[in-house]
Amino acid sequence: MEEHCHCSCSHANNQDKQKGIVLRWLVSLIFIALSFIVMRPFIARQLLSRASSYMACELFNDAIRSYKKAVFMDNRNITAWNMIGYSYKISGDLKNAVNAYQKVLKTDPQDRSANFSLGVILASEKKYKEAVPYFEQIRAFGPEKKGLEIDIASYHKSSLRLLADCYGALEEIKKRDAVLEELRRYYPAQEAARR
């Protein structure tokens, strides 16, 4: 009988050890998961920084890979999606560029950069009718607020010019003239200098 008691005590001891090990693993896994969640924004920023370095060296495939990792960390990262689109566009893969910009617009339909880039890609492929809605979207947003725009690149101004070109190519002269008038109204000094 005593052996039996000794034996059951040994099993109870082993069960306690196993419970302790399982509990430590569980706590470790929870800690790792929480650490990952807390560190995701930092990791995504580091990946964006690395991808920007690749872009500067014209290593587009490496840049795309890093941007995709950043998107894996944060699927709603507009900057990463825009840069994936830009990287594909620069490397000549317009189909994937369009897909990336469309993902941006699913997350933020008011993103000027993605709307503009999609319009430019479609207009460059002479798909004027498909390009028009993207330029019209930026037109509806109105001019950028002062201080936020860079003088050389105003999405609004550039979109109006390209929209006028699209309407001209589509032979919609009244719409083209209305866009040109709006362009002169918003940017009188620049338009006078262009003549």
GULUMZA-403433 format. One record per residue: residue in one letter; y, x, z negated of N, C-alpha, C in turn. Coordinates in nm, 2 decimals. Each point is the difference from the previous one (the first is absolute). Example, Ala and Ser with C-alpha at 12.3 -4.5 7.8 and 13.67 -1.06 7.14 Angstrom:
! GULUMZA-403433
SITE residuo    n.Y    n.X    n.Z   ca.Y   ca.X   ca.Z    c.Y    c.X    c.Z
SITE       A  -0.57   1.32  -0.78   0.12  -0.09   0.00   0.12   0.09   0.00
SITE       S   0.11  -0.04   0.07   0.11   0.09   0.00   0.11  -0.08  -0.08
END
This chain:
! GULUMZA-403433
SITE residuo    n.Y    n.X    n.Z   ca.Y   ca.X   ca.Z    c.Y    c.X    c.Z
SITE       M  -0.12   0.08   0.00   0.12  -0.08   0.00   0.13   0.08   0.00
SITE       E  -0.01   0.11  -0.08   0.12   0.09   0.00   0.04   0.05   0.13
SITE       E  -0.10   0.04   0.08   0.02   0.06   0.13   0.07  -0.11   0.09
SITE       H  -0.04  -0.12  -0.01   0.06  -0.11   0.07   0.15  -0.01  -0.03
SITE       C   0.03   0.00  -0.13   0.14  -0.01  -0.04   0.08   0.12   0.05
SITE       H  -0.06   0.12  -0.01   0.07   0.12   0.05   0.02  -0.01   0.15
SITE       C  -0.09  -0.05   0.07   0.00  -0.02   0.14   0.11  -0.10   0.04
SITE       S   0.01  -0.11  -0.07   0.11  -0.10   0.04   0.14   0.06  -0.04
SITE       C   0.01   0.08  -0.10   0.13   0.06  -0.03   0.04   0.09   0.11
SITE       S  -0.10   0.07   0.05   0.03   0.10   0.11   0.05  -0.08   0.12
SITE       H  -0.07  -0.11   0.04   0.05  -0.08   0.11   0.14  -0.06  -0.02
SITE       A   0.02  -0.04  -0.13   0.14  -0.05  -0.03   0.10   0.10   0.02
SITE       N  -0.04   0.13  -0.04   0.09   0.11   0.01   0.03   0.03   0.15
SITE       N  -0.10  -0.01   0.08   0.01   0.03   0.15   0.09  -0.11   0.06
SITE       Q  -0.02  -0.13  -0.04   0.08  -0.11   0.05   0.14   0.02  -0.04
SITE       D   0.03   0.04  -0.12   0.14   0.03  -0.04   0.06   0.11   0.08
SITE       K  -0.07   0.10   0.03   0.05   0.11   0.08   0.03  -0.05   0.15
SITE       Q  -0.09  -0.08   0.05   0.02  -0.05   0.14   0.12  -0.09   0.00
SITE       K   0.01  -0.08  -0.10   0.12  -0.09   0.00   0.13   0.08  -0.01
SITE       G   0.00   0.11  -0.08   0.11   0.09  -0.01   0.03   0.07   0.14
SITE       I  -0.10   0.04   0.07   0.02   0.06   0.13   0.06  -0.10   0.10
SITE       V  -0.06  -0.12   0.00   0.05  -0.10   0.09   0.14  -0.04  -0.03
SITE       L   0.04  -0.01  -0.13   0.13  -0.03  -0.04   0.10   0.11   0.04
SITE       R  -0.04   0.13  -0.01   0.09   0.11   0.04   0.02   0.00   0.15
SITE       W  -0.11  -0.03   0.08   0.01  -0.01   0.14   0.10  -0.11   0.04
SITE       L  -0.02  -0.11  -0.06   0.08  -0.12   0.03   0.15   0.03  -0.03
SITE       V   0.03   0.06  -0.12   0.14   0.04  -0.03   0.05   0.10   0.10
SITE       S  -0.08   0.09   0.04   0.04   0.10   0.10   0.04  -0.06   0.13
SITE       L  -0.09  -0.09   0.05   0.03  -0.07   0.12   0.12  -0.08   0.00
SITE       I   0.02  -0.07  -0.11   0.12  -0.08  -0.02   0.13   0.09   0.00
SITE       F  -0.01   0.11  -0.07   0.11   0.10   0.00   0.03   0.05   0.14
SITE       I  -0.10   0.03   0.07   0.02   0.06   0.14   0.06  -0.11   0.09
SITE       A  -0.05  -0.12  -0.01   0.06  -0.11   0.08   0.14  -0.03  -0.03
SITE       L   0.03   0.00  -0.13   0.14  -0.02  -0.04   0.09   0.11   0.04
SITE       S  -0.05   0.13  -0.01   0.08   0.11   0.04   0.03   0.00   0.15
SITE       F  -0.10  -0.04   0.08   0.01  -0.02   0.14   0.11  -0.10   0.04
SITE       I   0.00  -0.11  -0.07   0.10  -0.11   0.02   0.14   0.05  -0.03
SITE       V   0.01   0.07  -0.11   0.13   0.05  -0.04   0.05   0.11   0.09
SITE       M  -0.09   0.08   0.05   0.04   0.11   0.08   0.01  -0.03   0.15
SITE       R  -0.04  -0.12   0.05   0.01  -0.04   0.14   0.13   0.03   0.06
SITE       P   0.11  -0.05  -0.06   0.13   0.02   0.07   0.03   0.15   0.02
SITE       F  -0.03   0.08  -0.10   0.03   0.14   0.00  -0.09   0.07   0.11
SITE       I  -0.12  -0.04   0.01  -0.09   0.06   0.10   0.04  -0.04   0.14
SITE       A   0.04  -0.13   0.02   0.05  -0.05   0.13   0.13   0.08   0.04
SITE       R   0.09   0.03  -0.10   0.12   0.07   0.04  -0.04   0.15   0.04
SITE       Q  -0.09   0.06  -0.07  -0.05   0.13   0.04  -0.06   0.00   0.14
SITE       L  -0.08  -0.10   0.03  -0.06  -0.01   0.13   0.11  -0.02   0.11
SITE       L   0.10  -0.08  -0.03   0.11  -0.02   0.10   0.08   0.13   0.02
SITE       S   0.02   0.08  -0.11   0.06   0.13   0.01  -0.08   0.09   0.09
SITE       R  -0.13   0.01  -0.02  -0.09   0.08   0.08   0.01  -0.04   0.14
SITE       A  -0.01  -0.13   0.03   0.00  -0.05   0.14   0.13   0.03   0.06
SITE       S   0.11   0.00  -0.07   0.13   0.04   0.06   0.00   0.14   0.04
SITE       S  -0.06   0.09  -0.08  -0.01   0.14   0.04  -0.08   0.02   0.12
SITE       Y  -0.11  -0.08   0.02  -0.08   0.01   0.12   0.08  -0.05   0.12
SITE       M   0.08  -0.10  -0.02   0.09  -0.05   0.11   0.09   0.11   0.04
SITE       A   0.06   0.07  -0.09   0.10   0.10   0.03  -0.07   0.11   0.08
SITE       C  -0.12   0.02  -0.02  -0.08   0.11   0.07  -0.07  -0.06   0.13
SITE       E   0.03  -0.12   0.03  -0.05  -0.08   0.11  -0.16   0.00   0.00
SITE       L  -0.05  -0.01  -0.12  -0.14  -0.02  -0.02  -0.03  -0.15  -0.02
SITE       F   0.01  -0.08   0.11   0.00  -0.14  -0.01  -0.12  -0.06  -0.06
SITE       N  -0.12   0.05   0.04  -0.13  -0.05  -0.05  -0.01   0.02  -0.15
SITE       D   0.04   0.11  -0.05   0.00   0.03  -0.14   0.10  -0.09  -0.07
SITE       A   0.12  -0.02   0.06   0.09  -0.09  -0.06  -0.05  -0.14  -0.01
SITE       I  -0.06  -0.05   0.11  -0.05  -0.14   0.00  -0.11  -0.01  -0.11
SITE       R  -0.08   0.10  -0.01  -0.11   0.00  -0.11   0.06  -0.01  -0.14
SITE       S   0.10   0.08  -0.02   0.07  -0.01  -0.13   0.07  -0.13  -0.03
SITE       Y   0.07  -0.05   0.11   0.06  -0.13  -0.02  -0.10  -0.11  -0.03
SITE       K  -0.12   0.01   0.07  -0.10  -0.10  -0.02  -0.06   0.01  -0.15
SITE       K   0.00   0.12  -0.05  -0.05   0.01  -0.14   0.11  -0.06  -0.09
SITE       A   0.13   0.02   0.03   0.10  -0.07  -0.08  -0.01  -0.15   0.00
SITE       V  -0.03  -0.05   0.12  -0.02  -0.14   0.02  -0.12  -0.05  -0.08
SITE       F  -0.10   0.08   0.00  -0.12  -0.03  -0.08   0.03  -0.02  -0.15
SITE       M   0.09   0.09  -0.04   0.04   0.00  -0.14   0.09  -0.12  -0.03
SITE       D   0.09  -0.04   0.10   0.09  -0.11  -0.02   0.02  -0.07   0.14
SITE       N  -0.08  -0.10   0.02  -0.01  -0.07   0.13   0.13  -0.06   0.04
SITE       R   0.09  -0.03  -0.10   0.13  -0.06   0.03   0.11   0.10   0.02
SITE       N  -0.03   0.12   0.02   0.10   0.11   0.01   0.06   0.00   0.14
SITE       I   0.12  -0.06   0.01   0.07  -0.02   0.13   0.03   0.13   0.06
SITE       T   0.04   0.10  -0.08   0.04   0.13   0.06  -0.12   0.06   0.07
SITE       A  -0.12   0.00  -0.07  -0.12   0.06   0.05  -0.04  -0.07   0.13
SITE       W   0.00  -0.14   0.00  -0.03  -0.07   0.13   0.09   0.03   0.11
SITE       N   0.13   0.01  -0.03   0.10   0.03   0.10  -0.02   0.14   0.06
SITE       M  -0.04   0.09  -0.09  -0.02   0.14   0.05  -0.13   0.01   0.07
SITE       I  -0.10  -0.08  -0.03  -0.12   0.00   0.08   0.03  -0.04   0.14
SITE       G   0.08  -0.11   0.01   0.04  -0.05   0.13   0.08   0.11   0.08
SITE       Y   0.09   0.06  -0.07   0.09   0.10   0.06  -0.09   0.12   0.05
SITE       S  -0.10   0.04  -0.09  -0.09   0.11   0.04  -0.08  -0.03   0.12
SITE       Y  -0.05  -0.12   0.01  -0.08  -0.04   0.11   0.09  -0.01   0.13
SITE       K   0.12  -0.05  -0.02   0.10  -0.01   0.11   0.03   0.14   0.06
SITE       I   0.03   0.09  -0.09   0.03   0.14   0.04  -0.11   0.07   0.07
SITE       S  -0.12  -0.03  -0.05  -0.12   0.06   0.06  -0.05  -0.07   0.13
SITE       G   0.07  -0.11   0.04  -0.03  -0.07   0.12  -0.10  -0.11  -0.01
SITE       D  -0.05  -0.03  -0.12  -0.10  -0.11  -0.02   0.08  -0.13  -0.04
SITE       L   0.05  -0.07   0.11   0.09  -0.11  -0.02  -0.08  -0.12  -0.06
SITE       K  -0.12  -0.02   0.03  -0.08  -0.11  -0.04  -0.01   0.01  -0.16
SITE       N  -0.04   0.11  -0.05  -0.01   0.01  -0.15   0.14   0.00  -0.06
SITE       A   0.10   0.05   0.07   0.14  -0.01  -0.06   0.04  -0.15  -0.01
SITE       V  -0.03  -0.08   0.10   0.03  -0.14  -0.01  -0.07  -0.07  -0.11
SITE       N  -0.13   0.04  -0.02  -0.08  -0.06  -0.11   0.06   0.04  -0.14
SITE       A   0.04   0.12  -0.01   0.06   0.04  -0.13   0.13  -0.07  -0.03
SITE       Y   0.09  -0.01   0.10   0.13  -0.07  -0.01  -0.03  -0.15  -0.03
SITE       Q  -0.10  -0.06   0.06  -0.03  -0.14  -0.03  -0.04  -0.02  -0.15
SITE       K  -0.07   0.10  -0.05  -0.04   0.00  -0.14   0.12   0.01  -0.09
SITE       V   0.10   0.07   0.04   0.12   0.01  -0.08   0.07  -0.14   0.00
SITE       L   0.00  -0.06   0.11   0.07  -0.13   0.01  -0.08  -0.11  -0.07
SITE       K  -0.13   0.01  -0.02  -0.08  -0.09  -0.08   0.05   0.01  -0.15
SITE       T   0.02   0.12  -0.04   0.05   0.02  -0.14   0.14  -0.03  -0.02
SITE       D   0.09   0.04   0.10   0.14  -0.02  -0.01   0.06  -0.04   0.14
SITE       P   0.00  -0.13   0.03   0.05  -0.04   0.13   0.14   0.04   0.03
SITE       Q   0.08   0.04  -0.10   0.14   0.04   0.02   0.02   0.15   0.01
SITE       D  -0.11   0.07   0.02   0.02   0.15   0.01   0.06   0.03   0.14
SITE       R   0.12   0.05   0.00   0.07   0.03   0.12  -0.06   0.11   0.08
SITE       S  -0.05   0.10  -0.06  -0.07   0.11   0.07  -0.12  -0.04   0.08
SITE       A  -0.09  -0.08  -0.06  -0.12  -0.05   0.07   0.04  -0.09   0.11
SITE       N   0.09  -0.10  -0.03   0.05  -0.09   0.11   0.05   0.08   0.12
SITE       F   0.09   0.10  -0.03   0.06   0.08   0.10  -0.10   0.08   0.08
SITE       S  -0.09   0.06  -0.07  -0.10   0.09   0.06  -0.10  -0.08   0.09
SITE       L  -0.04  -0.12  -0.05  -0.08  -0.09   0.09   0.07  -0.04   0.12
SITE       G   0.13  -0.04  -0.01   0.08  -0.04   0.11   0.01   0.11   0.10
SITE       V   0.03   0.12  -0.05   0.01   0.12   0.09  -0.13   0.03   0.08
SITE       I  -0.11   0.00  -0.07  -0.13   0.03   0.06  -0.03  -0.11   0.11
SITE       L   0.02  -0.12  -0.03  -0.03  -0.11   0.10   0.10   0.01   0.11
SITE       A   0.13   0.02  -0.02   0.10   0.02   0.11  -0.04   0.12   0.08
SITE       S  -0.04   0.10  -0.06  -0.04   0.12   0.08  -0.12  -0.02   0.09
SITE       E  -0.08  -0.10  -0.04  -0.12  -0.04   0.09   0.04  -0.11   0.09
SITE       K   0.13  -0.03   0.01   0.05  -0.11   0.09  -0.05  -0.14  -0.04
SITE       K  -0.03  -0.01  -0.13  -0.05  -0.13  -0.06   0.13  -0.07  -0.06
SITE       Y   0.10  -0.03   0.08   0.13  -0.04  -0.05  -0.01  -0.13  -0.08
SITE       K  -0.08  -0.09   0.05  -0.01  -0.13  -0.07  -0.06   0.01  -0.14
SITE       E  -0.10   0.10  -0.02  -0.06   0.02  -0.13   0.10   0.08  -0.09
SITE       A   0.08   0.08   0.06   0.10   0.09  -0.08   0.11  -0.08  -0.05
SITE       V   0.04  -0.11   0.07   0.12  -0.07  -0.04   0.00  -0.06  -0.14
SITE       P  -0.11  -0.06  -0.05   0.00  -0.05  -0.14   0.02   0.11  -0.10
SITE       Y  -0.04   0.12   0.02   0.02   0.10  -0.10   0.15   0.04  -0.01
SITE       F   0.06   0.01   0.12   0.15   0.03   0.00   0.08  -0.12  -0.05
SITE       E  -0.05  -0.12   0.03   0.07  -0.12  -0.04   0.00   0.00  -0.16
SITE       Q  -0.11   0.04  -0.05  -0.02   0.00  -0.15   0.11   0.09  -0.06
SITE       I   0.02   0.12   0.05   0.10   0.09  -0.05   0.14  -0.06   0.03
SITE       R   0.02  -0.06   0.11   0.12  -0.06   0.03   0.04  -0.11  -0.11
SITE       A  -0.11  -0.07  -0.04   0.02  -0.11  -0.10   0.04   0.06  -0.13
SITE       F  -0.05   0.12  -0.03   0.03   0.07  -0.13   0.15   0.03  -0.01
SITE       G   0.06   0.03   0.12   0.14   0.04   0.00   0.01   0.15  -0.02
SITE       P   0.12   0.05   0.00   0.03   0.15  -0.01  -0.05   0.05  -0.14
SITE       E  -0.03   0.12   0.00  -0.04   0.06  -0.13   0.13   0.01  -0.09
SITE       K  -0.02   0.00  -0.13   0.11   0.01  -0.09   0.06   0.14   0.01
SITE       K   0.13   0.00  -0.02   0.07   0.13   0.01  -0.06   0.09  -0.11
SITE       G  -0.02   0.13   0.04  -0.05   0.09  -0.10  -0.15   0.02   0.02
SITE       L  -0.07  -0.10   0.05  -0.14   0.01   0.01  -0.04   0.05   0.14
SITE       E   0.09  -0.02   0.10  -0.03   0.04   0.14   0.03   0.14   0.02
SITE       I  -0.06   0.06   0.09   0.03   0.13   0.05   0.08  -0.02   0.13
SITE       D   0.11   0.06   0.02   0.08  -0.03   0.12  -0.07   0.01   0.13
SITE       I  -0.09   0.10   0.01  -0.07   0.02   0.12  -0.11  -0.10   0.03
SITE       A  -0.05  -0.06  -0.10  -0.12  -0.09   0.02   0.02  -0.13  -0.08
SITE       S   0.06  -0.10   0.06   0.01  -0.13  -0.06  -0.10  -0.09   0.07
SITE       Y  -0.10  -0.05  -0.07  -0.10  -0.08   0.05   0.06  -0.12   0.07
SITE       H   0.11  -0.06  -0.06   0.06  -0.12   0.05   0.07   0.03   0.14
SITE       K   0.08   0.11   0.00   0.07   0.03   0.12  -0.10   0.04   0.12
SITE       S  -0.10   0.08  -0.04  -0.10   0.04   0.10  -0.08  -0.12   0.05
SITE       S  -0.04  -0.09  -0.09  -0.07  -0.12   0.03   0.08  -0.09   0.10
SITE       L   0.13  -0.01  -0.03   0.08  -0.09   0.09   0.00   0.06   0.14
SITE       R   0.01   0.13   0.01   0.01   0.07   0.13  -0.14  -0.02   0.08
SITE       L  -0.11   0.02  -0.07  -0.13  -0.02   0.06  -0.03  -0.14   0.03
SITE       L   0.05  -0.09  -0.09  -0.02  -0.15   0.03   0.07  -0.04   0.12
SITE       A   0.12   0.05   0.02   0.08  -0.03   0.13  -0.08   0.06   0.12
SITE       D  -0.06   0.11  -0.01  -0.08   0.06   0.10  -0.12  -0.09   0.03
SITE       C  -0.07  -0.04  -0.10  -0.11  -0.09   0.02   0.03  -0.13   0.07
SITE       Y   0.11  -0.06  -0.05   0.05  -0.13   0.06   0.04   0.03   0.15
SITE       G   0.06   0.11   0.02   0.03   0.04   0.14  -0.12   0.01   0.09
SITE       A  -0.11   0.07  -0.05  -0.12   0.02   0.07  -0.07  -0.14   0.02
SITE       L   0.02  -0.09  -0.10  -0.07  -0.13   0.02   0.09  -0.10   0.08
SITE       E   0.12   0.05   0.04   0.09  -0.07   0.08   0.05  -0.13  -0.07
SITE       E   0.02   0.02  -0.13   0.06  -0.10  -0.08   0.14   0.04  -0.03
SITE       I   0.09  -0.02   0.10   0.13   0.06   0.00   0.09  -0.06  -0.11
SITE       K  -0.01  -0.13  -0.03   0.09  -0.06  -0.10  -0.04   0.06  -0.14
SITE       K  -0.12   0.02  -0.03  -0.04   0.06  -0.12   0.04   0.14  -0.01
SITE       R  -0.01   0.07   0.11   0.04   0.14   0.00   0.15   0.01  -0.02
SITE       D   0.08  -0.08   0.06   0.14   0.00  -0.02   0.04  -0.03  -0.14
SITE       A  -0.07  -0.10  -0.06   0.03  -0.03  -0.14  -0.03   0.11  -0.10
SITE       V  -0.11   0.08   0.03  -0.03   0.11  -0.08   0.10   0.11   0.02
SITE       L   0.05   0.03   0.12   0.10   0.10   0.03   0.13  -0.04  -0.07
SITE       E   0.03  -0.13   0.00   0.13  -0.04  -0.07  -0.01   0.02  -0.15
SITE       E  -0.12  -0.03  -0.05  -0.02   0.03  -0.15   0.01   0.15  -0.03
SITE       L  -0.05   0.08   0.09   0.00   0.15  -0.01   0.15   0.04   0.00
SITE       R   0.08  -0.05   0.09   0.14   0.04   0.00   0.08  -0.06  -0.13
SITE       R  -0.05  -0.11  -0.05   0.07  -0.06  -0.12  -0.03   0.09  -0.12
SITE       Y  -0.13   0.04  -0.02  -0.03   0.08  -0.12   0.03   0.14   0.01
SITE       Y   0.00   0.06   0.12   0.02   0.14   0.02   0.11   0.03   0.11
SITE       P   0.12  -0.05  -0.02   0.10   0.01   0.10   0.04   0.15   0.04
SITE       A   0.01   0.08  -0.10   0.04   0.14   0.03  -0.11   0.07   0.08
SITE       Q  -0.12  -0.01  -0.04  -0.11   0.07   0.07  -0.02  -0.06   0.14
SITE       E   0.01  -0.13   0.02  -0.02  -0.06   0.13   0.12   0.04   0.10
SITE       A   0.12   0.01  -0.06   0.11   0.04   0.09  -0.02   0.15   0.04
SITE       A  -0.05   0.08  -0.08  -0.02   0.14   0.03  -0.11   0.02   0.10
SITE       R  -0.10  -0.10   0.01  -0.11   0.01   0.09   0.05  -0.03   0.15
SITE       R   0.10  -0.07   0.01   0.05  -0.04   0.14   0.06   0.11   0.07
END
